């Protein structure tokens, strides 16, 4: 085994802020949950991903955040994937709470009702999931994985991939760009893409 010694590699193993020392690409999504007083909260997340190939999605949460507390209590949540021109709405959902522990800025974000659960989506978001709480698992420092089972899923007609025909995926993405979060603290709009060069007969 070759040694990991190179003038081009810097050892950051013991960095207290390991994930702040480089950039990574994440999906930017917004989690919706119902507050104790009946209002609806929204919060942006980037540490999120599909879990397996079935109807499950997970994101990292912490008990000190209201989103975690709401979902643990209500057992449901929504997921909105904002369109590239909805960056400002995504930013607003990160607003701080006031002295009454409310986020009045959320009222300026246009919303639409979920259909199968009690929740709200960002209106116009290109991908929307209604989720029931499947599990809260793990201990990663103060963080835990909140896992939802998708009970309803909607995709905007302009963003859906067609099945059974020759699809032009490059044009689909170009015409409907994806909003990405580049941790820490930056974003990008993805318009250009290429087919991934998988080996022949590769299967998941």
HELIX and SHEET records of a PDB file:
HELIX    1   1 UNK A   18  UNK A   20  5                                   3    
HELIX    2   2 UNK A   66  UNK A   74  1                                   9    
HELIX    3   3 UNK A   84  UNK A   86  5                                   3    
HELIX    4   4 UNK A   87  UNK A   92  1                                   6    
HELIX    5   5 UNK A  104  UNK A  108  5                                   5    
HELIX    6   6 UNK A  169  UNK A  175  1                                   7    
SHEET    1   A 3 UNK A  24  UNK A  27  0                                        
SHEET    2   A 3 UNK A 178  UNK A 183 -1                                        
SHEET    3   A 3 UNK A 186  UNK A 190 -1                                        
SHEET    1   B 7 UNK A  40  UNK A  45  0                                        
SHEET    2   B 7 UNK A  29  UNK A  34 -1                                        
SHEET    3   B 7 UNK A  76  UNK A  81 -1                                        
SHEET    4   B 7 UNK A 127  UNK A 140 -1                                        
SHEET    5   B 7 UNK A 143  UNK A 155 -1                                        
SHEET    6   B 7 UNK A  56  UNK A  62 -1                                        
SHEET    7   B 7 UNK A  48  UNK A  50 -1                                        
SHEET    1   C 2 UNK A 111  UNK A 113  0                                        
SHEET    2   C 2 UNK A 120  UNK A 122 -1                                        
END                                                                             
